[in-house]
Amino acid sequence: MQSKKLAGAKPPSTQKYLDIAGIRDDIVIMKDGSLRAVLLTSSLNFALKSEDEQNAVISNYVSFLNSFDFPLQIVIQSRKLNIDAYLEKLKTMEKEQTNELLRVQTREYRQFVEELLTMERIMAKRFYVVVPYSPFSDAQKGFFSRLSEALKAAAILRLTETKFQERRRELLGRVNLIATGLQSMGLNAIPLTTQSLIELYYNTYNPDVSEQERLAPIEKMRVE
């Protein structure tokens, strides 16, 4: 009887084991009440730069690290490059091409790309910078003061709008500081929106499923 009951029991959701309580207004809310913003950044080829350019990049990077006093996380993700939409576009161009020679060249090029994908696992790299903000890291607060503010996930999601916006403004100030520092090194940084954040974490925790199933737009999602 006990084995049957266990066999029919509903397994706990993966979300139970994540540190994320929710995502709103382009901000990730953690279960401990802290917030996160994620920047998608460009990259540069350091090896192709001259010695003077390399020294300038290093100097700017040192200045960047000295410009803030909070922790920062740099994440590099390698994912299989998905060019299905590009291949479909080539098929459409091939069908609509009126010049026979161009139609043949388009078909041969499309076949070459398809064969290349079967032979090699082409990867795409993306670079992210995670900027945190924790209202509980104030060293001037006492232990019991910080403990009383450590809310559970359900309570955190019910933060008053005023308190959430205050914390969000503090975090966005840090985001602007980091974006400016990255720009000094020739890197562009774009904060991820709510939709982009959901897709990022969905793809991170479901790498196999995400290749087959695409998330619906956020306005069409139903969160229980």
C-alpha positions as CSV (number, residue, x, y, z in Angstrom):
1,M,0.0,0.0,0.0
2,Q,2.8,2.4,0.9
3,S,4.6,1.7,-2.4
4,K,1.5,2.4,-4.4
5,K,1.0,5.6,-2.6
6,L,4.5,6.7,-3.3
7,A,4.2,5.7,-6.9
8,G,1.1,7.8,-7.4
9,A,2.5,10.8,-5.5
10,K,3.1,14.0,-7.5
11,P,6.8,14.8,-7.5
12,P,7.8,18.2,-6.1
13,S,8.3,21.0,-8.6
14,T,11.8,21.9,-9.6
15,Q,10.9,25.5,-8.6
16,K,10.9,24.4,-5.0
17,Y,14.7,24.0,-5.2
18,L,15.5,27.3,-6.9
19,D,16.5,30.4,-5.1
20,I,14.2,32.5,-7.3
21,A,10.9,33.7,-5.8
22,G,9.7,35.6,-8.8
23,I,10.5,38.0,-11.7
24,R,8.8,41.3,-12.3
25,D,9.6,44.7,-13.7
26,D,12.9,43.4,-15.3
27,I,14.1,42.3,-11.8
28,V,14.7,38.9,-10.3
29,I,13.4,38.6,-6.7
30,M,15.3,36.0,-4.7
31,K,13.8,34.0,-1.8
32,D,16.0,35.8,0.7
33,G,14.5,39.2,-0.4
34,S,17.5,40.3,-2.4
35,L,17.2,41.5,-6.0
36,R,19.1,40.7,-9.2
37,A,19.5,42.5,-12.5
38,V,21.1,40.8,-15.5
39,L,23.0,42.6,-18.2
40,L,23.7,41.0,-21.6
41,T,27.1,42.3,-22.8
42,S,29.1,42.3,-25.9
43,S,32.6,40.9,-26.2
44,L,36.0,41.9,-27.7
45,N,38.8,39.9,-29.2
46,F,41.7,40.8,-26.8
47,A,44.3,38.8,-28.8
48,L,43.8,40.8,-32.0
49,K,44.4,44.1,-30.3
50,S,47.8,45.9,-30.3
51,E,49.9,46.0,-27.2
52,D,48.9,49.5,-26.5
53,E,45.2,48.7,-26.9
54,Q,45.6,45.6,-24.6
55,N,47.2,47.7,-21.9
56,A,44.4,50.2,-22.2
57,V,41.8,47.5,-21.8
58,I,43.6,46.1,-18.8
59,S,43.9,49.6,-17.2
60,N,40.2,50.2,-17.8
61,Y,39.3,46.8,-16.3
62,V,41.3,47.6,-13.1
63,S,39.5,50.9,-12.8
64,F,36.2,49.2,-13.4
65,L,36.8,46.7,-10.6
66,N,37.8,49.5,-8.2
67,S,34.6,51.5,-9.1
68,F,32.2,49.5,-7.0
69,D,32.2,47.8,-3.6
70,F,29.6,45.1,-4.0
71,P,29.9,41.5,-5.4
72,L,29.4,40.9,-9.2
73,Q,28.9,37.8,-11.1
74,I,30.1,37.2,-14.7
75,V,28.5,34.3,-16.5
76,I,29.5,32.8,-19.9
77,Q,27.0,30.5,-21.5
78,S,27.7,28.3,-24.5
79,R,24.7,27.1,-26.4
80,K,24.1,25.1,-29.6
81,L,23.5,27.6,-32.4
82,N,19.9,27.4,-33.6
83,I,19.5,28.7,-37.2
84,D,16.3,27.0,-38.1
85,A,14.7,30.4,-38.9
86,Y,17.6,31.3,-41.2
87,L,17.3,28.0,-43.1
88,E,13.6,28.5,-43.5
89,K,14.3,32.0,-44.9
90,L,16.8,30.4,-47.4
91,K,14.1,28.0,-48.5
92,T,11.7,30.8,-49.1
93,M,14.3,32.8,-51.1
94,E,15.0,29.7,-53.2
95,K,11.3,29.2,-54.1
96,E,10.8,32.9,-54.9
97,Q,13.9,33.3,-56.9
98,T,13.2,33.9,-60.6
99,N,16.7,33.6,-61.8
100,E,17.6,29.9,-62.3
101,L,21.3,30.4,-61.6
102,L,20.6,32.2,-58.4
103,R,18.0,29.6,-57.3
104,V,20.6,26.8,-57.8
105,Q,23.3,28.8,-55.9
106,T,20.8,29.5,-53.0
107,R,19.9,25.8,-52.8
108,E,23.6,24.7,-52.8
109,Y,24.4,27.2,-50.1
110,R,21.5,26.1,-48.0
111,Q,22.6,22.4,-48.4
112,F,26.1,23.4,-47.5
113,V,25.0,25.0,-44.2
114,E,22.8,22.0,-43.3
115,E,25.7,19.6,-44.0
116,L,28.0,21.8,-41.9
117,L,25.5,21.6,-39.0
118,T,25.4,17.8,-39.1
119,M,29.2,17.6,-39.1
120,E,30.1,20.2,-36.5
121,R,28.3,21.3,-33.3
122,I,28.4,25.0,-33.8
123,M,28.2,26.9,-30.5
124,A,27.2,30.4,-29.7
125,K,28.6,32.2,-26.6
126,R,26.7,34.8,-24.6
127,F,28.1,36.9,-21.8
128,Y,26.1,38.1,-18.8
129,V,26.8,40.3,-15.8
130,V,24.6,39.7,-12.8
131,V,24.2,42.7,-10.5
132,P,22.9,42.1,-7.0
133,Y,21.3,44.2,-4.3
134,S,20.5,43.0,-0.8
135,P,18.8,45.2,1.8
136,F,20.1,42.8,4.5
137,S,23.8,43.3,3.9
138,D,23.9,46.6,5.8
139,A,26.6,46.1,8.4
140,Q,25.1,48.7,10.6
141,K,22.0,46.6,11.2
142,G,21.9,44.3,14.1
143,F,21.4,40.5,13.9
144,F,17.8,40.5,15.0
145,S,17.0,43.4,12.7
146,R,18.3,41.5,9.7
147,L,16.6,38.3,10.9
148,S,13.2,40.0,11.1
149,E,13.6,41.2,7.5
150,A,14.4,37.8,6.2
151,L,11.0,37.0,4.7
152,K,9.8,33.8,3.2
153,A,9.3,33.5,-0.6
154,A,5.5,34.0,-0.5
155,A,5.9,37.1,1.7
156,I,8.6,38.5,-0.5
157,L,6.4,38.4,-3.5
158,R,3.8,40.5,-1.6
159,L,6.3,43.3,-0.9
160,T,4.6,46.6,-0.8
161,E,5.0,48.5,-4.1
162,T,6.8,51.3,-2.3
163,K,9.4,49.0,-0.7
164,F,10.0,47.1,-3.9
165,Q,10.5,50.3,-5.9
166,E,12.9,51.6,-3.4
167,R,15.0,48.5,-3.6
168,R,14.7,48.5,-7.4
169,R,16.0,52.1,-7.6
170,E,19.0,51.1,-5.6
171,L,19.7,48.2,-7.9
172,L,19.2,50.2,-11.0
173,G,21.8,52.7,-9.7
174,R,24.3,49.9,-9.5
175,V,23.3,48.7,-13.0
176,N,24.0,52.1,-14.5
177,L,27.4,52.2,-12.7
178,I,28.3,48.8,-14.1
179,A,27.1,49.6,-17.6
180,T,29.2,52.8,-17.6
181,G,32.2,50.8,-16.5
182,L,31.8,48.2,-19.2
183,Q,31.4,50.9,-21.8
184,S,34.8,52.3,-20.8
185,M,36.3,49.0,-22.0
186,G,34.4,49.2,-25.3
187,L,31.6,46.8,-24.2
188,N,28.0,47.3,-24.8
189,A,25.6,46.2,-22.0
190,I,21.8,45.8,-22.2
191,P,19.6,45.0,-19.2
192,L,17.4,42.0,-19.8
193,T,13.7,42.5,-19.7
194,T,11.2,40.4,-17.7
195,Q,10.5,38.2,-20.8
196,S,14.3,37.8,-21.5
197,L,15.0,36.9,-17.9
198,I,12.3,34.2,-17.9
199,E,13.7,32.8,-21.1
200,L,17.3,32.9,-19.8
201,Y,16.4,30.9,-16.6
202,Y,14.1,28.6,-18.5
203,N,16.9,27.8,-21.0
204,T,19.4,27.5,-18.2
205,Y,17.5,25.0,-16.1
206,N,15.9,23.2,-19.1
207,P,18.6,23.0,-21.8
208,D,17.2,20.0,-23.6
209,V,13.5,20.9,-23.5
210,S,14.2,24.6,-24.5
211,E,15.6,23.4,-27.9
212,Q,12.3,21.8,-28.7
213,E,9.8,24.0,-26.9
214,R,9.7,27.8,-27.1
215,L,8.3,29.9,-24.3
216,A,5.1,31.9,-25.0
217,P,5.2,35.7,-24.6
218,I,4.9,36.7,-21.0
219,E,1.4,38.2,-21.5
220,K,0.2,34.8,-22.6
221,M,1.7,32.9,-19.6
222,R,-0.3,31.7,-16.7
223,V,1.6,31.5,-13.4
224,E,0.0,29.4,-10.6
